[in-house]
Amino acid sequence: QVQLVESGGGLVQPGGSLRLSCAASGIIFSIYTMGWYRQAPGKQRELVAAFTSGGSTNYADSVKGRFTISRDNAKNTVYLRMNSLKPEDTAVYYCNARWVVVGDDYWGQGTQVTVSS
């Protein structure tokens, strides 16, 4: 059974930082393309940051220079370091594991990030 469990969300003031973690089980973690998405109220889910199949990274323009995605294959965990947070970063953040070749596409349950003073 595949599980993606996010943690690290919470309430933070503008300008603050958070680090999200996503622990994966039930998959061969090193094979999967891992990414973070977010969905704000009334908006569609959008890509925040992700690894490509070649191992490079993609970031949404709105988070470039502020967010950093990383992964630890030994711990089956992907991270999202978020600095200089803004109110518009408020959303539920979801972890995604994808293996396009076999059609696998898994999602975590989400973790709430609220940026407010």
C-alpha positions as CSV (number, residue, x, y, z in Angstrom):
1,Q,0.0,0.0,0.0
2,V,1.4,3.3,-1.1
3,Q,1.4,6.1,1.5
4,L,2.6,9.7,1.3
5,V,2.5,11.4,4.6
6,E,3.1,15.2,4.7
7,S,4.1,17.1,7.8
8,G,5.5,20.5,8.8
9,G,2.7,22.8,7.9
10,G,1.3,25.4,10.2
11,L,0.7,29.1,10.9
12,V,3.6,31.4,10.2
13,Q,4.0,35.2,9.9
14,P,4.9,36.9,6.6
15,G,8.6,36.7,6.0
16,G,8.8,33.5,8.1
17,S,10.0,30.0,7.1
18,L,8.7,26.5,7.2
19,R,10.0,23.1,6.1
20,L,7.6,20.5,4.8
21,S,8.4,16.8,4.8
22,C,6.8,14.0,2.9
23,A,7.6,10.5,3.9
24,A,6.8,7.8,1.3
25,S,6.2,4.1,1.8
26,G,5.1,1.3,-0.5
27,I,7.1,2.6,-3.5
28,I,10.6,2.3,-4.8
29,F,11.2,5.9,-3.8
30,S,14.3,6.5,-5.9
31,I,12.5,5.7,-9.2
32,Y,9.6,8.1,-8.6
33,T,9.5,11.7,-9.6
34,M,8.6,13.6,-6.5
35,G,6.9,17.0,-6.3
36,W,5.0,19.5,-4.2
37,Y,1.7,21.1,-5.3
38,R,-0.6,23.5,-3.5
39,Q,-4.3,24.4,-3.7
40,A,-5.6,27.6,-2.3
41,P,-9.4,28.1,-1.5
42,G,-11.3,28.6,-4.7
43,K,-8.3,27.9,-6.9
44,Q,-7.0,25.0,-8.9
45,R,-4.1,22.8,-7.6
46,E,-0.8,24.1,-9.0
47,L,2.7,22.9,-9.2
48,V,5.1,24.4,-6.6
49,A,8.3,22.5,-7.1
50,A,9.2,19.1,-8.5
51,F,12.0,17.0,-9.7
52,T,12.1,16.0,-13.3
53,S,12.8,12.5,-14.5
54,G,16.3,13.7,-15.3
55,G,16.8,14.8,-11.7
56,S,16.7,18.5,-12.2
57,T,14.1,20.7,-10.6
58,N,11.2,22.9,-11.7
59,Y,9.7,25.7,-9.7
60,A,6.7,27.9,-10.1
61,D,7.7,31.4,-11.0
62,S,6.0,32.7,-7.8
63,V,8.3,30.7,-5.5
64,K,11.6,30.8,-7.3
65,G,14.4,32.0,-5.1
66,R,12.3,31.4,-2.0
67,F,11.5,27.7,-2.0
68,T,13.8,24.7,-2.3
69,I,12.9,21.1,-3.0
70,S,15.2,18.4,-1.9
71,R,15.0,14.6,-1.4
72,D,16.7,12.0,0.7
73,N,16.5,8.7,-1.0
74,A,17.9,6.9,2.0
75,K,15.0,8.2,4.1
76,N,12.3,8.0,1.4
77,T,11.5,11.6,2.1
78,V,11.1,14.7,0.0
79,Y,11.3,18.2,1.6
80,L,10.2,21.7,0.7
81,R,12.0,24.5,2.4
82,M,10.0,27.7,2.2
83,N,11.5,31.0,3.1
84,S,10.2,34.6,2.9
85,L,6.7,33.3,3.0
86,K,3.9,35.6,1.8
87,P,0.2,35.6,2.5
88,E,-0.4,34.4,-1.0
89,D,1.5,31.2,-0.2
90,T,-1.4,30.2,2.0
91,A,-2.8,26.9,0.8
92,V,-2.9,23.2,1.4
93,Y,0.3,21.7,0.2
94,Y,0.3,18.2,-1.3
95,C,3.1,15.7,-2.0
96,N,3.1,13.8,-5.2
97,A,4.9,10.7,-6.4
98,R,4.8,9.9,-10.1
99,W,6.2,7.2,-12.3
100,V,5.0,8.1,-15.8
101,V,6.2,4.9,-17.5
102,V,3.8,2.7,-15.5
103,G,1.1,5.3,-15.0
104,D,1.5,5.7,-11.2
105,D,0.4,9.0,-9.7
106,Y,0.0,9.1,-5.9
107,W,-0.9,12.0,-3.6
108,G,-0.6,12.7,0.1
109,Q,-3.4,13.9,2.2
110,G,-2.1,17.5,2.3
111,T,-0.8,19.8,5.0
112,Q,-2.1,23.3,5.6
113,V,0.2,26.3,5.4
114,T,-1.2,29.6,6.6
115,V,0.8,32.8,6.3
116,S,-0.7,35.6,8.3
117,S,0.1,38.2,10.8
